[in-house]
């Protein structure tokens, strides 16, 4: 039997996870190049979310980059993180050359490398699809009054942890609901 009283902390935690699920729907239904669904998403919370924060702190130390430390604190202070990627190593077939190769055949045959945090090169149209999905998801969270911010550093750590095995470039959106938005007013 459900308790007749839901305390704020428990209700808010449950609601934030429900909003994260709605963000997955927003990403799924976002427009994509030729309607090909190569966008990948996952919700990370609890211990796995904290593993991302730890990896971000390791990267901060390795790279002497305090931005990773600051963003790791945001991840720790968040209820969940929604990760977004795309199967960007598949060409779109347009031969646009935006990837740096003469045509899609050259792109498809090129060796893929894992550099500082992402697998590349990535097809521009696949990256655009991920960007549209990110925007749709962030909008969904905002419309439901859940604070969020798109962060590439989260994706770098998630990539190093292999949280989306088919991913080339991952971005993360941490989500929370506090008295003030922890992602934009990050003053001490």
C-alpha angles and dihedrals in degrees: 000000000000118000112250088225125061111188118223097249094052094043093048093048091051092045093051091053089049090051089050088055090051088052088059089055091049090053093046094052097040114116114271135191108275088347092281110152103216096137113116124202139177137171116229123192142150114015095359091053089051090050088058090052091050091050090049089054090050090051090048090056094045094048098033087234116146091191088076091052093049092048091046088059089052090052092050090049092050126091093223144347124226113209123208128191142144139220088255096164089075114085122232092223098237098114090221095148094221089127090062096256126110093240143348092269091060090046092051092049095046119107113253118226133194106224126171095332112329140062113245160252099025126194109252093224092052090049090050090052090054090049093053090049090050091051093048092050095046089049091051092053091047093050088055092049095250114139115234143158132195109239128185093192090064088055093050091057092043089052092052088050091050092232093155107035097194094045127117102180120015127195125185135212113199113202131205144147115219137146088271132019106268093197101059106028097053097156116132 
